Amino acid sequence: MAKIIRPQRASTASVRSAPKKKAAKAATPQPKRAAKKVATKAAKKVAKPKPWTAEEVYEAFDRFRKANPEPKGELEHLNPYTLLVAVVLSAQATDAGVNKATRALFAIADTPEKMLALGEDKVRDYIKTIGLYRNKARNVIALSEKLIAEFGGEVPRTRAEIESLPGAGRKTANVVLNMAFGEHTMAVDTHVFRVGNRTGLAPGKTPLEVELGLERVIPTEFMLHAHHWLILHGRYTCLARGPRCDVCLINDLCRWPEKTV
């Protein structure tokens, strides 16, 4: 009888699959540190303008003097007291706006005594077209009271004393000392600050830095009118948004890199 040979079962032993290798992370290109540092330095590095020479500063102010020998401030006033009040009111306001409000006010109150007699409410009514008029009316009355109590009703002639008055700061003191008493002070408003920095004449991060820088470089013979020339230059020529380089008296001396000739 034929021997039956049964087919053998296939081996059930499982074949272990080789462990999958972790997929290599896609290599992300790392910026070269050296190149990155160079780029950063280049971005941060701002070329400092070459300082003006003494001859250039003299030439600039000599041109201002020839074009406008006797520049005047544009705030209307009758005496040192009304000048002080006008400057206090001019904070965050235009000279034209202040003049419009003070013409009628100064016609009836041109001394501290008359201003106190008028009273805060009426002062407020006269200046209500000026920004921050409520606080400014309060300051006008308070400074008038202090002038009478501590200075005999007269505007003091030192910066520290003027700065001690309500509403008066360093710029106010410099304007009053210059315009009322002929002191060689430099009042730095937004126009002077811009001109000092943009032209490279006296760059600074704060108004005080610009003020001191201008005082260092401007010759004494120009200091009486210097702040007026710079204010007028910033107000009508070296404008904030669109400098009028084509009519600028000091275009060839200016250090502003974007100027047009």
Phi and psi in degrees as a GROMACS rama.xvg file:
@    title "Ramachandran Plot"
@    xaxis  label "Phi"
@    yaxis  label "Psi"
@TYPE xy
-69.3463  137.708  ALA-2
-77.9873  128.479  LYS-3
-86.7433  122.832  ILE-4
-103.639  114.645  ILE-5
-80.6384  138.677  ARG-6
-68.5221  134.777  PRO-7
-72.6276  141.956  GLN-8
-70.2636  145.061  ARG-9
-65.3232  144.348  ALA-10
-59.9488  130.276  SER-11
-87.7081  -1.67414  THR-12
-59.5215  123.998  ALA-13
-79.7306  140.109  SER-14
-92.0845  118.036  VAL-15
-69.9347  127.39  ARG-16
-75.4601  146.434  SER-17
-64.8923  134.965  ALA-18
-57.0918  137.055  PRO-19
-72.6482  133.583  LYS-20
-75.7234  137.545  LYS-21
-61.4764  133.855  LYS-22
-63.7608  129.165  ALA-23
-63.9437  131.372  ALA-24
-62.5664  138.679  LYS-25
-61.8867  127.035  ALA-26
-69.3949  118.864  ALA-27
-94.0618  128.283  THR-28
-63.9519  123.71  PRO-29
-89.0921  131.27  GLN-30
-63.4592  142.588  PRO-31
-69.8829  125.673  LYS-32
-61.5264  -39.7962  ARG-33
-61.4473  -45.2766  ALA-34
-65.0708  -36.965  ALA-35
-64.7418  -42.4254  LYS-36
-63.2165  -41.2142  LYS-37
-62.9284  -44.3822  VAL-38
-63.4813  -40.9749  ALA-39
-63.6911  -44.5164  THR-40
-62.5094  -39.8731  LYS-41
-65.063  -37.3056  ALA-42
-69.9027  -38.0373  ALA-43
-80.7014  -27.0092  LYS-44
-73.1622  117.717  LYS-45
-114.286  123.544  VAL-46
-64.1567  122.025  ALA-47
-77.4167  134.057  LYS-48
-66.4786  149.309  PRO-49
-67.3132  129.284  LYS-50
-57.9397  149.886  PRO-51
-68.9169  144.321  TRP-52
-82.9168  162.281  THR-53
-60.1971  -36.0561  ALA-54
-65.8458  -39.3543  GLU-55
-67.3495  -40.8218  GLU-56
-62.9945  -44.3919  VAL-57
-60.9862  -43.868  TYR-58
-61.5127  -42.3468  GLU-59
-60.9206  -49.5459  ALA-60
-75.2357  -24.9952  PHE-61
-66.318  -37.0488  ASP-62
-67.4524  -42.4447  ARG-63
-59.587  -42.5777  PHE-64
-65.5  -41.3206  ARG-65
-66.6991  -35.1146  LYS-66
-76.3112  -31.0804  ALA-67
-150.432  82.6577  ASN-68
-60.6077  -33.8644  PRO-69
-128.362  71.8414  GLU-70
-66.4164  145.357  PRO-71
-122.775  147.865  LYS-72
-69.2845  152.765  GLY-73
-95.7349  -0.851816  GLU-74
-82.3896  123.528  LEU-75
-77.1174  136.3  GLU-76
-157.507  164.904  HIS-77
-111.208  -25.9819  LEU-78
-162.305  177.265  ASN-79
-55.5956  -36.9474  PRO-80
-64.985  -49.2311  TYR-81
-68.0211  -28.8432  THR-82
-64.5676  -45.5745  LEU-83
-57.2631  -48.0467  LEU-84
-62.0354  -43.7551  VAL-85
-61.6987  -40.8031  ALA-86
-67.8589  -40.1461  VAL-87
-60.8738  -41.0316  VAL-88
-71.8169  -20.7558  LEU-89
-78.8525  -7.44149  SER-90
-59.9959  125.42  ALA-91
56.2572  35.4518  GLN-92
-148.123  159.918  ALA-93
-87.2135  154.08  THR-94
-60.4991  -40.0202  ASP-95
-62.2708  -41.0294  ALA-96
-66.0391  -38.8859  GLY-97
-66.6285  -44.7064  VAL-98
-58.8033  -40.5617  ASN-99
-61.3961  -36.1076  LYS-100
-83.0954  -32.5874  ALA-101
-88.898  -15.6471  THR-102
-55.2558  -50.049  ARG-103
-72.0526  -36.7208  ALA-104
-63.7984  -48.6788  LEU-105
-70.3215  -21.1062  PHE-106
-65.1992  -25.7037  ALA-107
-117.534  -10.7506  ILE-108
-142.544  86.4776  ALA-109
-112.089  13.1365  ASP-110
-137.768  160.748  THR-111
-58.8267  -38.2971  PRO-112
-63.9862  -44.3273  GLU-113
-67.0863  -34.7222  LYS-114
-67.197  -40.2755  MET-115
-65.9584  -38.3242  LEU-116
-64.7976  -32.4394  ALA-117
-67.697  -41.5828  LEU-118
90.7242  154.902  GLY-119
-62.1781  -40.9198  GLU-120
-60.7247  -44.9924  ASP-121
-71.9948  -35.4525  LYS-122
-59.9787  -42.7374  VAL-123
-60.7114  -38.4305  ARG-124
-65.1691  -36.9686  ASP-125
-69.3184  -34.043  TYR-126
-108.681  16.8364  ILE-127
-66.9635  -10.3672  LYS-128
-84.8625  -5.40541  THR-129
-96.5943  142.81  ILE-130
-59.947  144.259  GLY-131
59.8713  33.0186  LEU-132
-63.4699  -31.2053  TYR-133
-64.6255  -49.0479  ARG-134
-66.6272  -37.0633  ASN-135
-67.8796  -38.1807  LYS-136
-62.5853  -39.8614  ALA-137
-62.0832  -42.5294  ARG-138
-66.6346  -39.057  ASN-139
-61.1189  -43.0592  VAL-140
-67.5801  -43.1927  ILE-141
-65.4035  -41.9794  ALA-142
-69.5672  -32.232  LEU-143
-65.1373  -42.3062  SER-144
-61.3393  -42.3377  GLU-145
-70.0509  -36.5825  LYS-146
-60.677  -41.6681  LEU-147
-69.8465  -44.5114  ILE-148
-71.7807  -36.844  ALA-149
-113.811  -18.6236  GLU-150
-129.392  21.385  PHE-151
62.5468  25.9516  GLY-152
79.5188  4.97519  GLY-153
-107.139  150.106  GLU-154
-73.5021  124.79  VAL-155
-66.506  164.09  PRO-156
-115.017  22.1648  ARG-157
-123.806  151.394  THR-158
-62.3426  -44.0436  ARG-159
-61.1275  -41.4473  ALA-160
-68.7816  -40.5955  GLU-161
-66.348  -40.4491  ILE-162
-65.0998  -20.3077  GLU-163
-76.8374  -10.6566  SER-164
-79.921  142.846  LEU-165
-56.1669  129.825  PRO-166
84.3861  -5.50981  GLY-167
-103.078  132.132  ALA-168
-120.316  -164.277  GLY-169
-63.4825  -41.8933  ARG-170
-63.6572  -43.3136  LYS-171
-58.1995  -46.5119  THR-172
-60.9351  -42.9281  ALA-173
-64.5186  -40.0508  ASN-174
-64.308  -47.557  VAL-175
-64.5974  -44.9216  VAL-176
-61.8498  -37.2944  LEU-177
-74.9681  -52.1026  ASN-178
-78.827  -34.3629  MET-179
-90.0749  -32.5772  ALA-180
-122.638  3.27517  PHE-181
70.3227  23.0981  GLY-182
-77.0205  150.712  GLU-183
-85.8303  69.1194  HIS-184
-105.99  159.686  THR-185
-120.108  104.349  MET-186
-86.6185  118.802  ALA-187
-102.757  104.12  VAL-188
-99.8854  -168.997  ASP-189
-63.1367  -31.7  THR-190
-71.9105  -47.5836  HIS-191
-64.3972  -39.0433  VAL-192
-60.7346  -43.8628  PHE-193
-65.7982  -46.5266  ARG-194
-63.9079  -43.0562  VAL-195
-59.3739  -39.1513  GLY-196
-81.2963  -47.0102  ASN-197
-64.2519  -43.1381  ARG-198
-76.7241  -18.1849  THR-199
83.2009  5.89899  GLY-200
-64.3542  -44.1292  LEU-201
-153.307  73.9868  ALA-202
-66.1927  145.903  PRO-203
-169.044  154.26  GLY-204
-85.2185  -18.147  LYS-205
-130.441  159.19  THR-206
-56.2408  -36.7882  PRO-207
-65.2346  -40.7086  LEU-208
-62.0824  -42.9762  GLU-209
-66.135  -42.5923  VAL-210
-57.6233  -50.8159  GLU-211
-66.5332  -35.8324  LEU-212
-64.61  -42.1453  GLY-213
-65.9977  -40.7477  LEU-214
-63.209  -30.5839  GLU-215
-71.9333  -36.7129  ARG-216
-99.0141  -22.9213  VAL-217
-80.8176  126.549  ILE-218
-59.2042  147.142  PRO-219
-55.2256  -37.3554  THR-220
-63.9163  -16.2338  GLU-221
-104.086  -8.54314  PHE-222
-66.1049  -28.2808  MET-223
-61.7595  -39.0796  LEU-224
-107.344  -0.968805  HIS-225
-56.5461  -44.7496  ALA-226
-70.2039  -29.714  HIS-227
-68.2974  -43.9198  HIS-228
-59.6293  -42.4858  TRP-229
-70.6891  -37.9772  LEU-230
-62.8585  -48.3832  ILE-231
-64.9429  -36.5521  LEU-232
-64.5071  -41.2255  HIS-233
-72.9952  -32.0345  GLY-234
-76.3912  -34.1895  ARG-235
-118.194  -14.7361  TYR-236
-123.383  -59.199  THR-237
-87.4851  66.2689  CYS-238
-68.8788  155.781  LEU-239
-63.0604  -48.4093  ALA-240
-89.9059  -34.3901  ARG-241
-143.329  84.0746  GLY-242
-56.6114  137.968  PRO-243
-93.0588  68.448  ARG-244
-61.5642  -26.3703  CYS-245
-68.5621  -20.9493  ASP-246
-117.198  12.8531  VAL-247
-74.6491  130.982  CYS-248
-68.8899  -23.7403  LEU-249
-119.69  27.2669  ILE-250
-54.4866  -44.3807  ASN-251
-70.7242  -16.5104  ASP-252
-98.469  -22.657  LEU-253
-60.8676  142.778  CYS-254
-99.2689  2.22714  ARG-255
-63.5144  121.259  TRP-256
-65.6118  -20.3726  PRO-257
-98.9163  8.38733  GLU-258
-66.6093  154.184  LYS-259
-112.567  145.765  THR-260
